[in-house]
Every structure is written in structure tokens, then in C-alpha cells.
Amino acid sequence: MGVFSPNRIHLALFPIVVLLSIQWSTSVANANSAHHNTFVHCLVNHSEPSQPITGAIFTPNNSSFSSVLQAYIRNLRFNTSTTRKPYLIITALHVSHVQAAIVCAQKHNLQMKIRSGGHDYEGVSYVAEVPFFILDMFNLRTVEVDINTETASIQAGATLGEVYYRIAEKSKTHGFPAGVCPTVGVGGHISGGGYGNMMRKYGLSVDNIIDAQMVDVQGRLLDRKSMGEDLFWAIRGGGGASFGVVLSYKIKLVRVPETVTVFQVRRTLEQNATDIVYNWQHIAPTIDNDLFIRLILDVVNGTQNGTKTVRGTFIALFLGDSKSLLSLMNESFPQLGLEQSDCIETSWLQSVLFWTNINITTPVEILLDRQPQSLNYLKRKSDYVKKPISKEGLEGIWKKMIELVDTILYFNPYGGRMAEIPSSATPFPHRAGNLWKVQYQANWNQPGKEVADHYINLTRKLHKYMTPFVSKKPREAFFNYKDLDLGINHNGKHSYSEGKVYGVEYFKDNFNRLVQIKTKVDPGNFFRNEQSIPTLPHHKS
């Protein structure tokens, strides 16, 4: 046979290899196509004939697939050509479509991602490392307000802007304590806790939920009574996507005055920002519960050419008129130097525009627009502060921020109602003892891994620098500020130990109860993602 030559064999076999690879590619494509067809067939068979699901199914072959996928991607990091795309998208129009998706996904062993508004910071609701499909809830967005009972039923696909607008349509003296970004979807926001600028007065969104509708792993439609208090507890702050598909929440409306007051005041280090911030941290968590003063810290150009400085932006909502606010501020927080000209009296609904940087004279119908004003590439992290930071400590933070330049800190004060509700009342544990929550932000508008790595690294550096000033054992984090740096669950045999790493930071002592509930209602861990609640080890299939 002569001397063995790998190259000769390789060249001799080349046409066969090419032929085989073409046949293999074709067979894979055919297999995928067949899988598509059988999965779609299953969906059609398991939905009600009176509510055909075919119009809600978008496969990659559909010309609208890309636009449907991209319509609710709020972080451009996950809207690239290399981002893994879903197998298909189901834009559910009816509860039977949700039920069919759950039943068929289990039959075909496909991972399901549940998306309401797409604002999750790590794209967990529409990106995966394994074959998956998206159950998109945006069509299920009815908001029904009943002022007589001071309640509303809101579907998971509604946005906060739609909820606020529909409440104000019926009443000028009612509102709901939830987020300040109007394009956030109700489903993820509320199931993960939900907070906004009325939390010191009324607590979190989950503190004002009185019922819910969801579909469980068996495809059953449940309400609070039929799901039981344990599961109802879990989906009010423990994340709905670990336990089922939340269809809607029944919320308790809260009272707001016809006239509220907002202000935004900026102070740089040259304008005594260090002293003002030092006082803010003592005052903001203890001041009147009708007043919420958020502090935003960023780096801007200094007064001298080529220099940088830190700027503090104090943005507030006061549930009352400007005269009362000025009196309160002059007594409790004179260091800020608030003046009448800084104050804007407006309606609660229009205050939402102010807080999201929309001109307050803009028609409020803009809250019905489901698209954000702008989109960025972004990274977020979180922390909690339990003790005021010394002036020396603050000056060190300013120095670090100026060194890093492109990072922003958001400080959201607690106290008030937040400190009165027990940490075990809902899965959200960060209550009494926390002065404020920190959000770390980096935003950029250029594509590419190198750019992304640079900005992500900036948030990590600032987060690391803040270690001495924040909570410890565990270092607490907010579940709705998804941060995969805290740990990723591969949902294999180490699911519980992987889940515990981030789970304790998000949920503290409530983590174990969430795991027990998860193990009971979804023992096979069907409802899973990169940071879902795991099942107990001996129940892992």
C-alpha cells in the first residue's frame, strides 16, 4: 500500500468529505425544519380552535421575525449579528397560547424565555446559550381600573406608562408605586419587586398586590386562591419566571394629591457638593415620607479647561405643593439651597414625564408610546448602604469616579414605609437597616466587544472600590438590577450550589423559602434561566 501519507488521504477524501458535509448540513437543516414543524404542530394542537395560535408564531423564515425580536430589546449589547437568536417567537394573544407554549416546550425539551418589556439588564428574557424560544407577552396588555374599589387589573405585557395613563384617565387623585421608566413591562418589574419614587410613602409595587393570575408548569390557570399563599408570596419579588408565567396582577391603587411638586437641582464639587451629599445621606432616608430625593452622581467638565469634577443631581418628588416642600426643605435640608424657582407644581401623571427626562409640557399620551426615547449599550450593578459615608470616604469616591470618568451612580433613599415592612413579608429582603440603594451605570453607543469590555470593566472597578462602604455578608444586590457578574446558573447537577451564590445576595434569608416553593411547584426545573431559583438538589432531574 506504500507509505502512509495523511495529506494524500486528506486530499483523496476531500470530495467525499465535502459531499458528506453538504449532506450533513442539509440533514441538519431538514431536522431543524422538521423539529420546527412538529413543535408548531404541537402548539396548534394544544391551543383552542376558537383562539388560533398560528398568527402568534414567528419563525426565522417569517419576514417579521427580526422586527418582532428587536422590538423589545432594550440593551443593544444583545442585539448583534452574533447574538444567539430564538428558535421561534410566540406573541401570545390568549391564555391558551401560553398554556400551549408551556406544554409543548416540555414535550420538545426547548428552553422558554418569557419577555414582557425587555428591560432586564442582562437580556435574560430574550437571550440564551442553548436552543430556546421566546414567549412574548406584549399583546397581553389590558389595564382595567376600578376607582370604586381603588384597584386595577393589569396584564403582564402592559408598560408602566400605560398603567399610569389608564389610572389617571379615571382619577386625578390615584396612582401606583412603581418605576419611573414608562416603557418598562409590568411582568418582570412587579414580579421582581418593583420600586419607584413613592416607595418611602407606599412601599414597593409588590407591597400593593392583592391577586395574580399565572399559568403553572402543568398548564393550569391559577389565581391567588388556587395557587396558595406560598406561591403567591414567591411571585411578589422572587421573580415570576422561575415559577410560571404571570399573566396579570391585581393592584391596590394609592392616593396621590392633585398637585405634586418636583425639582432637579445640580451641584458640583466646586459648589459644595461634598457637604451637600454628606447631609443628603443623613436626611433623605429620614425626612417626611411624602418626599423622595434621588441623588445621581456623574463626572462632568470642571470650571478650568481640561479638568473634571463630580456633579450631584438631586431629583425629587414631593406629594404636596411647593410651599409645603420649601418649608420642609428649609427646615431639614437647607444645605441644598432649594428655591421656589427650582420647584415645579404639576399632576402626578405629568411628574412621570419629568422623572424620565421628557418635557413636562409634552402631552401625556406619550406615556402610551412603548418605545424608549433612546437605546444604549449598557451595564448595571447594585449595592446597599447601611451606614453614612464619611466626607473622607466621599472624597475618595469622587477621586475614583474622576479616574474612571464614564460611570454614574444612582442613590435611591429608603426609610419610611420601606423600613416598616418585615423583610420576610415578600421575597424582597432589603428593608430596614438600609439607608439607600446604589445603582452603578455605564452607557455607551459603539458596538464591539472591546468597547463593551472597557465599559463593563469600569462598573466592576467602581463596584470593587465601593466594597468598604456597602453591605457585607452577604453583599446585597437587587434582583431587578440583573447582574450576571454575581453568578450564572447552568441548570445542571450543580444548579442549587450555583443558584445559592447569587440567590443569597438577591434574597438573603428568603432564598431558602423560594427554593422550597420552587421545588414543590416546578420539581423538574422547567422554568429556568441564568439566574433563576433552583430546586433542591435531590429533586433535580
KEKE-854256 format. One record per residue (C-alpha): residue number from 1; z, x negated, y negated. Coordinates in steps of 0.02 Angstrom, whole numbers. Each point is the difference from the previous one (the first is absolute). Example, Ala and Ser with C-alpha at 12.3 -4.5 7.8 and 13.67 -1.06 7.14 Angstrom:
BEGIN
  finu      up    east   north
     1     390    -615     225
     2     -33     -69    -172
//
This chain:
BEGIN
  finu      up    east   north
     1       0       0       0
     2       8    -152    -115
     3     129     -44    -130
     4     104     143     -72
     5     -46      28    -183
     6      97     131     -97
     7    -132      -1    -136
     8    -141      30     124
     9      95     142      80
    10      42      69    -172
    11    -181      -6     -58
    12     -65      68     163
    13     119     146      -8
    14     -27      34    -185
    15    -125     144      19
    16     113      80     131
    17     154     -21    -110
    18     -91      77    -147
    19     -62     142     108
    20     174      29      72
    21      81      -6    -173
    22    -125     126     -66
    23      34     112     150
    24     188     -26     -23
    25     -10      43    -187
    26    -103     153      40
    27     120      55     135
    28     149     -26    -116
    29     -87     100    -136
    30     -41     134     128
    31     180      -2      62
    32      63      17    -178
    33    -122     140     -31
    34      54      85     161
    35     182     -23     -49
    36     -38      75    -170
    37     -85     147      82
    38     141      32     124
    39     133     -16    -136
    40     -95     117    -115
    41     -28     117     147
    42     187       0      31
    43      34      39    -184
    44    -121     147       3
    45      76      66     162
    46     178      -8     -67
    47     -26      82    -170
    48     -11     186     -31
    49    -177      72       6
    50      39      99    -157
    51      41    -165     -89
    52    -141    -117      57
    53      47    -183     -14
    54    -177     -70       0
    55     -13       6    -190
    56     159    -104     -14
    57     -60    -144     112
    58     -81    -152     -81
    59     -66    -139     113
    60     -77    -164     -63
    61    -170      79      32
    62      38     131    -132
    63     -72     -39    -172
    64     163      54     -83
    65     111    -108     112
    66      21    -145    -124
    67      33     111    -151
    68     130     103      97
    69      84    -160      60
    70       2     -82    -172
    71      50     156     -98
    72     185     -29      37
    73      12    -189      11
    74     117     -45    -143
    75      18    -186      34
    76    -165     -94     -11
    77      67    -133     119
    78     -42     124     138
    79    -172      51     -60
    80    -104    -150      51
    81    -148     -23     116
    82     112     -90     126
    83     138     132       2
    84       0      85     170
    85     -71     175     -17
    86      62     155      90
    87     -85      67     154
    88     -19     165     -93
    89      88     103    -134
    90      65     177      21
    91      20      87    -167
    92     108     141      69
    93     -32     172     -72
    94     121      95     111
    95     156     -28     103
    96    -103      13     160
    97     -98    -154     -54
    98     162     -99     -12
    99      54      64     171
   100    -168     -44      77
   101       7    -176     -75
   102     171     -32      76
   103     -44      67     173
   104    -168     -90      10
   105      62    -165     -70
   106     126      -8     142
   107    -131      45     129
   108    -117    -137     -63
   109     135    -127     -42
   110     -51     -17    -182
   111     121     -47    -138
   112      12     132    -137
   113      30     -43    -182
   114      61     141    -112
   115     -54      -7    -182
   116      51     115    -143
   117     -29     -92    -164
   118     -35    -178      59
   119     125     -81    -119
   120      94     -93     136
   121       3    -178     -63
   122     -52     -83     163
   123    -138     123      49
   124      99      50     154
   125     -70     178      -6
   126    -182     -54      14
   127      -8    -177      73
   128      43     -66     174
   129     -28    -151     111
   130     -45     111     149
   131    -128     139      23
   132      60     149    -102
   133     -51     156     -92
   134      65      80    -160
   135      73     174     -12
   136     -29      31    -185
   137     105     139     -76
   138     -82      16    -171
   139     -75     172      35
   140     172      70      42
   141      66       4    -178
   142      55     177     -42
   143     147      14    -121
   144      88     170      -5
   145     137      19    -131
   146     130     139       4
   147      99      -2    -162
   148     109     147      56
   149      75    -106     140
   150     -27    -163     -95
   151     -95     -73     147
   152    -175     -59      41
   153     -96     -33     160
   154    -109    -155     -17
   155    -122     -65     130
   156      -1    -184      44
   157    -172     -34     -73
   158      46      62    -175
   159      27    -132    -134
   160     154      -8    -109
   161    -108      41    -151
   162     -58     161      84
   163     180      45      44
   164      62     -29    -178
   165    -146      96     -76
   166      25     152     114
   167     187       4     -36
   168     -30      -7    -189
   169    -132     138      17
   170     140     117      54
   171     144     -67    -104
   172      32    -116    -148
   173     180     -25      55
   174     -23     -57     179
   175     -52    -166      76
   176      22    -107     154
   177      77    -173      18
   178    -139    -109      70
   179    -112    -145     -48
   180     -77     -41    -168
   181    -173     -38      70
   182     -96     166       8
   183    -128     -53     132
   184     130     -39     134
   185     -13     113     153
   186     147     113      41
   187       5     -40     187
   188      44    -184      -5
   189      95       7    -164
   190     126     131      53
   191      17     -50     182
   192      47    -177     -55
   193     129      56    -129
   194     -92      34    -162
   195      80     -49    -164
   196     -42      17    -183
   197      74       5    -174
   198     113     150      36
   199      92     -80     147
   200     157     -38    -101
   201      10     187     -38
   202     -64      79     160
   203     -13    -136     132
   204    -154     -39     104
   205    -139     117      53
   206      78       7     175
   207     164      59     -75
   208     -92     156     -55
   209     -92      49     159
   210      54     160      88
   211    -131      20     137
   212    -153     -82      74
   213    -144      35     118
   214     -62    -133     119
   215     -99     -23     160
   216      88    -101     135
   217     -67    -112     139
   218     -26     152     113
   219    -105      86    -133
   220     134     129     -40
   221      15      69    -176
   222     183     -14     -52
   223     106      51    -148
   224     177     -52     -42
   225      77     124     121
   226    -111     -42     148
   227      -1    -189     -28
   228     190      -8     -18
   229     108     -87    -129
   230     -20    -175      74
   231    -189      -3     -18
   232      10      89    -169
   233     119    -138     -55
   234    -118    -137      62
   235    -155      59     -95
   236      94       5    -165
   237      -2    -186     -35
   238     -34     -78     171
   239    -188      20     -18
   240     -91     147      76
   241    -134    -104      87
   242     124     -66     130
   243      46     173      61
   244    -151     115     -20
   245    -119      67    -130
   246      89      84    -145
   247    -107     143     -63
   248     106      64    -143
   249     169      -4     -84
   250      98     140     -79
   251      79     -71    -156
   252     142      57    -112
   253     -54      -1    -181
   254     117     -70    -133
   255      32      56    -178
   256     -74     -98    -144
   257      15      39    -187
   258    -153      64     -93
   259      10    -155    -108
   260      26    -174      72
   261      -9    -166     -92
   262     -87    -160      53
   263      -7    -172     -77
   264     -71    -172      33
   265      76    -150     -90
   266     -55    -181      25
   267     103    -155     -34
   268     -45    -182      33
   269     120    -145      24
   270     -24     -41    -185
   271      57     177     -38
   272     163     -22      93
   273     -62      67     168
   274     129    -101      99
   275     148      86     -84
   276     -84     170       8
   277     -40     -17     186
   278     177     -63      32
   279      68     159     -81
   280    -131     112      84
   281      64     -47     173
   282     176      56     -45
   283     -54     159     -89
   284    -153      71      91
   285      91      43     164
   286     153      76     -89
   287     -73      90    -151
   288     -22     190      -7
   289     -91      65     156
   290    -129      85    -112
   291     -65    -172     -52
   292    -104    -117     108
   293     -51    -168     -76
   294    -119    -104     104
   295     -19    -184     -45
   296    -164     -91      28
   297      -5    -189     -18
   298    -162     -97     -19
   299     -67    -161     -73
   300     -99       7    -163
   301     -62    -122    -132
   302     136     -69    -112
   303      -3      -5    -190
   304     -57    -182       1
   305    -173     -44      68
   306      -1     -49     182
   307     178      60      35
   308      55     136     119
   309     149     116     -13
   310      79     141      99
   311     -13     177     -66
   312     115     142      46
   313     -73     176     -10
   314     130     139      -2
   315     -78     166      48
   316     107     156       7
   317       8     184      40
   318     140     102     -79
   319      26     179      53
   320      36      60    -176
   321     -54     -16    -183
   322     -19    -159    -101
   323     151      32    -110
   324     115       6     151
   325     -85    -154      74
   326      20    -103    -159
   327     183      47     -11
   328      26     -52     181
   329     -95    -164     -20
   330      87     -50    -162
   331     166      25      87
   332     -39     -76     171
   333    -146    -120     -23
   334     -14     -50    -184
   335     -68    -173      50
   336    -171      77      33
   337     -14      61    -180
   338     -84     164      45
   339     -68      95    -151
   340     -59     178     -27
   341    -179     -65     -18
   342       9     -67     179
   343      40     172      71
   344    -129     128      55
   345      55     179      34
   346    -111      84     127
   347      -3     114     152
   348      56     -63     170
   349    -179      14      65
   350     -71    -103    -144
   351     136    -130      26
   352     -87     -36     167
   353    -154     -54     -99
   354     105    -116    -108
   355      78     -82     152
   356    -167     -34      81
   357     -76     -74    -159
   358    -112     148     -40
   359      -7      54    -182
   360     127     139     -18
   361    -124     109     -97
   362    -120       0     149
   363     -22     174      78
   364     124      15     144
   365    -143      49     117
   366     -25    -187      24
   367     147      13     122
   368    -118      92     118
   369    -113    -153       7
   370      35     -80     169
   371     -75    -169     -47
   372     110    -131     -84
   373     -46     -64    -174
   374     -37    -171      76
   375       9     -93     165
   376      58    -178      33
   377      32    -123     138
   378     189       0      12
   379     159     -59      85
   380     173      76     -15
   381     175     -48      58
   382     173      73     -31
   383     184     -41     -18
   384     166      79     -51
   385     125     -69    -126
   386     186      35      24
   387      78    -111    -136
   388     -55     -30    -179
   389     -92    -165     -24
   390      75    -125    -122
   391     -96     -53    -155
   392     -20    -171      79
   393     -72      85     154
   394    -120     103    -107
   395     -58    -156     -92
   396     -40     -80     168
   397    -102     153      50
   398     -97     -10    -166
   399     -39    -184      33
   400     -62      40     176
   401    -108     144     -61
   402     -80    -108    -134
   403     -33    -133     131
   404     -84     128     115
   405     -81      98    -145
   406     -86     142      95
   407     151      94      68
   408      83     158     -63
   409     174      68      35
   410      44     184      -7
   411     186      42      -9
   412      43     182      41
   413     182      47     -35
   414     108      96     122
   415     171      76     -26
   416      25     184     -40
   417     -51     118     140
   418     -62    -146     104
   419     177     -66      17
   420      73     171      44
   421    -105      35     156
   422      63     -83     161
   423    -110    -139      68
   424     -14      92     166
   425     -51     168     -75
   426    -182     -49      25
   427     -77    -157      79
   428     -15     -75    -176
   429     160    -107      -8
   430      -9     -87    -169
   431     122     106     -99
   432     172     -44     -69
   433      28    -183     -37
   434    -177     -33     -60
   435     -23     -22    -187
   436    -188      -2       6
   437    -152     -25     109
   438    -123    -141     -31
   439    -187      13      28
   440    -101    -162       0
   441    -180      22     -52
   442    -157    -105       1
   443    -167      78     -47
   444    -171     -83      -3
   445    -181      54     -10
   446     -98    -135      91
   447     -47       9     184
   448      27    -139     126
   449     137     -66     113
   450      41    -152    -108
   451      33     109    -152
   452     102     124     102
   453     104    -138      79
   454      37     -72    -172
   455      67     163     -71
   456      92      51     158
   457      83    -171      -1
   458      58      28    -180
   459      97     156      52
   460      76     -93     147
   461      56    -143    -113
   462      82     116    -126
   463      79     101     142
   464      71    -160      72
   465      65     -56    -169
   466      92     167     -21
   467     100     -23     162
   468     167     -43     -84
   469      -8     156    -111
   470     -39     136     128
   471      79      88     149
   472      43     -98     157
   473      33      33     185
   474    -118      88       2
   475    -111     -40    -147
   476     -47     181     -34
   477    -178      60     -27
   478     -79     169     -43
   479    -104      76     140
   480    -128      77    -118
   481     -34    -172     -75
   482     -80     -54     165
   483      11    -187      22
   484     -66     -76     161
   485      82    -166     -46
   486     160      79      67
   487     -72      10     176
   488    -139      79     100
   489      17     105     156
   490    -132     -35     132
   491      64     150      98
   492       8     -94     163
   493     148     -47     110
   494      92     -74    -150
   495     -23     156    -105
   496     186      34     -22
   497      49    -178     -48
   498    -149     -14    -118
   499      41     169     -77
   500     181     -44     -27
   501     -45    -146    -115
   502     -79     107    -136
   503      89     160      53
   504     173     -61     -48
   505     -63     -58    -171
   506     -81     168     -34
   507     131     114      78
   508     159    -102      24
   509     124      96     112
   510    -119     148      13
   511    -124    -102     102
   512      88      31     167
   513       3     188     -25
   514    -186      -2     -44
   515     -36     -97     161
   516      98     125     105
   517     -93     147     -78
   518    -167     -87      22
   519      38     -36     184
   520      41     182      28
   521    -149      80     -88
   522    -135    -131      35
   523      56    -101     153
   524    -176     -69      30
   525      -9     -68    -178
   526    -163      88     -40
   527      39      12    -186
   528       1    -184     -41
   529     -57    -124    -131
   530      40    -175     -61
   531     170      54     -67
   532      41     158      96
   533     167      46      77
   534       3     -70     179
   535      69      84     155
   536     149     -67      97
   537     -56    -142     117
   538      29      87     167
   539    -106     146     -57
   540    -149    -107     -47
   541    -151      46     103
//
